[in-house]
Amino acid sequence: MMGYTAGVLLLVIVFALVYFGLAHRVLDRLYLSDRAALILIIAMILGSFINIPLTGGRLVTSVNVGGALIPLGIAVYVLYRAGTPREVGRAMLSAVFTAAVLYGISLLTRGREAWNVYALSLLDPLFYYPLIAGVVAYLVGRSRRAAFVGAILGVLLLDVVDLIYYLRRGLRGTVAFGGAGIIDVTFLAAVVAVLLAEVIGETRERLQGGPEVSRRPRALLSGLKGASLKPFANNEVTKGGDQGEGQDKNE
């Protein structure tokens, strides 16, 4: 129950931040407006009550609209808007690493109560799975967009791996993609990943005296005013900047 409670609390915090316009910077990096984000959150809450059955019998599979389909759609949208092959590659690599780490943990806890195994005692999987997935997605993705996409796709990829595991062994079981709805690991992991990217990115910018401007496109820099920008180093502003691919690692 601890994981469920933490998930509900995190959802309330995210909704409040978006509603009061305090998440504008993050949403802007994800190509979402405050209004669009609120609509998507409400849609995920309502979609959490809709489970679409896929298969029955020995292996029961289903997909939840609010916990899987809508987050997947958002991830695809962000990935499409990201545009640069470098960021797309980071996001996909982040997804693979996230799924691999979560799968390793699932092997350690498979067939037992996960919160009573090894160092995971007293922890609900709904609590530590999003934390682990979010951290791994950020460490590999290194940007807000790549971490967000990597967390969502990584968790869904884990469900695909579980499905293959049950099919190959002919086992009875249940695979529910986003089964807990908006409180599922999929959405929570994405929130954790983006929060990490935002906090660490903001901290780095403050420590270096402003956002990095080397290798940035001139069109972007022309819209930035003030003396808070970090000075150019060796006239590197145009290096890779004309294509817009010289991005800060924590965008």
C-alpha positions as CSV (number, residue, x, y, z in Angstrom):
1,M,0.0,0.0,0.0
2,M,2.9,2.3,0.5
3,G,3.6,2.4,-3.2
4,Y,0.0,3.2,-4.0
5,T,-0.2,6.0,-1.5
6,A,3.1,7.5,-2.8
7,G,1.7,7.2,-6.3
8,V,-1.5,9.1,-5.4
9,L,0.5,11.8,-3.6
10,L,2.9,12.2,-6.5
11,L,-0.1,12.5,-8.9
12,V,-1.7,15.2,-6.7
13,I,1.6,17.1,-6.7
14,V,2.1,16.9,-10.4
15,F,-1.5,18.0,-11.0
16,A,-1.1,21.0,-8.7
17,L,2.2,22.0,-10.3
18,V,0.6,21.9,-13.8
19,Y,-2.6,23.6,-12.7
20,F,-0.8,26.5,-11.0
21,G,1.6,26.9,-14.0
22,L,4.7,25.9,-12.0
23,A,5.6,23.2,-14.5
24,H,5.7,25.3,-17.5
25,R,9.4,25.0,-18.1
26,V,9.3,21.2,-18.0
27,L,6.2,21.0,-20.2
28,D,7.8,23.3,-22.7
29,R,10.7,21.0,-23.1
30,L,8.2,18.2,-23.7
31,Y,6.3,20.3,-26.3
32,L,3.2,20.4,-24.1
33,S,1.1,23.4,-22.9
34,D,-0.3,23.6,-19.4
35,R,-3.8,23.0,-20.8
36,A,-2.8,20.0,-22.9
37,A,-1.0,18.5,-19.8
38,L,-4.1,18.9,-17.6
39,I,-6.3,17.3,-20.3
40,L,-3.9,14.4,-20.6
41,I,-3.7,13.9,-16.9
42,I,-7.5,13.9,-16.6
43,A,-7.7,11.5,-19.6
44,M,-5.2,9.1,-17.9
45,I,-7.3,9.2,-14.7
46,L,-10.5,8.4,-16.6
47,G,-8.6,5.8,-18.8
48,S,-7.4,4.1,-15.7
49,F,-10.9,2.5,-15.4
50,I,-10.7,1.1,-18.9
51,N,-8.9,-2.2,-19.4
52,I,-8.8,-3.8,-22.8
53,P,-8.5,-7.6,-22.7
54,L,-6.1,-9.0,-25.2
55,T,-5.9,-12.8,-24.5
56,G,-7.5,-15.2,-22.1
57,G,-6.9,-18.8,-20.9
58,R,-3.6,-19.8,-19.4
59,L,-2.1,-16.4,-20.0
60,V,-4.3,-13.4,-19.4
61,T,-3.1,-10.2,-21.0
62,S,-4.7,-6.7,-21.0
63,V,-3.8,-3.1,-21.7
64,N,-5.0,-0.2,-19.6
65,V,-5.9,3.0,-21.5
66,G,-4.7,5.4,-18.8
67,G,-1.7,3.5,-17.6
68,A,-0.3,2.3,-21.0
69,L,-1.9,3.6,-24.2
70,I,-2.0,7.3,-23.4
71,P,1.5,7.4,-21.9
72,L,2.7,5.5,-25.0
73,G,1.1,8.0,-27.2
74,I,2.7,10.9,-25.3
75,A,6.1,9.2,-25.5
76,V,5.8,8.7,-29.3
77,Y,4.7,12.3,-29.7
78,V,7.7,13.7,-27.7
79,L,10.0,11.3,-29.5
80,Y,8.7,12.5,-32.9
81,R,9.0,16.2,-31.9
82,A,12.6,15.7,-30.5
83,G,13.7,15.3,-34.1
84,T,17.4,14.8,-33.8
85,P,18.8,11.3,-34.3
86,R,21.1,11.8,-31.3
87,E,18.2,12.4,-28.9
88,V,16.1,9.7,-30.4
89,G,19.0,7.2,-30.0
90,R,19.5,8.3,-26.4
91,A,15.8,7.8,-25.6
92,M,15.7,4.3,-27.2
93,L,18.9,3.3,-25.4
94,S,17.5,4.6,-22.2
95,A,14.4,2.4,-22.7
96,V,16.5,-0.7,-23.3
97,F,18.6,-0.1,-20.2
98,T,15.6,0.7,-18.0
99,A,13.8,-2.5,-19.1
100,A,17.0,-4.5,-18.6
101,V,17.5,-3.3,-15.0
102,L,13.9,-3.8,-14.1
103,Y,14.0,-7.3,-15.6
104,G,17.0,-8.1,-13.5
105,I,15.1,-7.1,-10.4
106,S,12.1,-9.1,-11.4
107,L,14.3,-12.2,-11.7
108,L,15.4,-11.7,-8.1
109,T,11.9,-11.4,-6.8
110,R,9.9,-13.6,-9.2
111,G,7.6,-16.0,-7.4
112,R,8.0,-14.3,-4.1
113,E,6.6,-11.2,-2.3
114,A,9.0,-8.6,-3.7
115,W,8.9,-6.4,-0.6
116,N,10.2,-9.3,1.5
117,V,13.3,-10.2,-0.6
118,Y,16.9,-9.1,-0.2
119,A,17.3,-5.4,0.5
120,L,13.9,-4.6,-0.9
121,S,12.2,-5.6,2.3
122,L,9.4,-3.3,3.5
123,L,9.2,-1.7,0.0
124,D,6.2,-2.1,-2.3
125,P,7.2,-2.7,-5.9
126,L,4.9,0.2,-6.9
127,F,7.3,2.3,-4.9
128,Y,10.7,1.2,-5.9
129,Y,10.1,0.3,-9.5
130,P,9.3,3.9,-10.5
131,L,12.3,5.2,-8.6
132,I,14.7,2.7,-10.2
133,A,13.2,3.1,-13.7
134,G,13.3,6.9,-13.4
135,V,16.9,7.0,-12.2
136,V,18.1,4.6,-14.9
137,A,16.2,6.4,-17.6
138,Y,17.7,9.7,-16.6
139,L,21.3,8.4,-16.2
140,V,21.2,7.0,-19.7
141,G,18.9,9.5,-21.4
142,R,20.6,12.6,-19.8
143,S,17.9,15.0,-21.0
144,R,14.3,15.7,-20.0
145,R,12.9,14.4,-23.2
146,A,15.0,11.3,-23.5
147,A,14.5,10.4,-19.8
148,F,10.8,10.9,-20.1
149,V,10.5,8.7,-23.2
150,G,13.0,6.1,-21.9
151,A,11.1,5.6,-18.7
152,I,7.8,5.0,-20.4
153,L,9.0,2.8,-23.1
154,G,11.4,1.0,-20.7
155,V,8.5,0.0,-18.4
156,L,6.3,-1.1,-21.3
157,L,9.2,-3.0,-22.8
158,L,9.5,-4.9,-19.5
159,D,5.9,-6.0,-19.8
160,V,6.7,-7.3,-23.4
161,V,9.6,-9.2,-22.0
162,D,7.4,-10.7,-19.3
163,L,4.9,-11.7,-21.9
164,I,7.6,-13.5,-23.9
165,Y,8.8,-15.2,-20.7
166,Y,5.4,-16.7,-20.0
167,L,4.8,-17.7,-23.6
168,R,8.1,-19.5,-24.0
169,R,7.7,-21.4,-20.7
170,G,4.0,-22.1,-21.2
171,L,3.2,-20.8,-17.8
172,R,0.0,-19.6,-16.4
173,G,0.0,-15.9,-15.5
174,T,-1.2,-12.4,-16.0
175,V,0.5,-9.6,-17.9
176,A,-1.3,-6.2,-17.6
177,F,0.2,-3.4,-19.5
178,G,-0.2,-0.3,-17.3
179,G,-2.5,-2.4,-15.1
180,A,-2.7,0.1,-12.2
181,G,-3.8,3.0,-14.5
182,I,-2.2,6.4,-14.0
183,I,-0.7,5.2,-10.7
184,D,1.1,2.4,-12.6
185,V,4.9,2.3,-12.8
186,T,4.8,3.6,-16.4
187,F,3.6,7.1,-15.6
188,L,5.3,7.4,-12.2
189,A,8.7,6.4,-13.7
190,A,8.4,9.1,-16.3
191,V,7.6,11.7,-13.6
192,V,10.6,10.6,-11.6
193,A,12.9,10.7,-14.6
194,V,11.8,14.2,-15.6
195,L,12.0,15.6,-12.1
196,L,15.6,14.3,-11.8
197,A,16.5,15.8,-15.2
198,E,15.0,19.1,-14.1
199,V,16.6,19.3,-10.7
200,I,20.0,18.2,-11.8
201,G,19.8,20.3,-15.0
202,E,18.8,23.4,-13.1
203,T,21.5,22.8,-10.5
204,R,24.2,22.5,-13.2
205,E,23.0,25.7,-14.9
206,R,23.2,27.6,-11.6
207,L,26.6,26.3,-10.8
208,Q,28.0,27.2,-14.2
209,G,26.5,30.7,-14.1
210,G,23.7,30.1,-16.7
211,P,22.8,27.8,-19.5
212,E,25.5,26.6,-21.8
213,V,25.5,28.5,-25.1
214,S,28.3,26.9,-27.0
215,R,27.1,24.8,-30.0
216,R,23.7,26.4,-29.7
217,P,21.9,27.6,-32.9
218,R,22.1,31.4,-33.4
219,A,18.3,31.6,-33.9
220,L,17.8,30.3,-30.3
221,L,20.5,32.5,-28.8
222,S,19.1,35.6,-30.4
223,G,16.0,35.3,-28.3
224,L,17.9,35.0,-25.0
225,K,18.6,38.3,-23.2
226,G,20.5,39.2,-20.1
227,A,24.0,38.6,-18.8
228,S,23.1,35.3,-17.2
229,L,24.3,33.3,-20.2
230,K,27.6,31.5,-20.0
231,P,30.1,33.2,-22.3
232,F,31.1,31.7,-25.6
233,A,34.2,29.5,-25.5
234,N,36.5,29.7,-28.5
235,N,33.7,30.9,-30.8
236,E,32.0,27.5,-30.5
237,V,28.5,28.9,-30.9
238,T,28.2,27.9,-34.6
239,K,29.8,24.4,-34.1
240,G,26.9,22.1,-34.8
241,G,24.5,24.9,-34.0
242,D,23.1,25.6,-37.4
243,Q,21.5,22.2,-37.4
244,G,20.2,22.7,-33.8
245,E,21.8,19.4,-32.6
246,G,24.1,21.0,-30.1
247,Q,21.9,20.4,-27.1
248,D,22.5,20.7,-23.4
249,K,22.6,17.3,-21.8
250,N,19.9,18.2,-19.4
251,E,17.3,19.7,-21.8
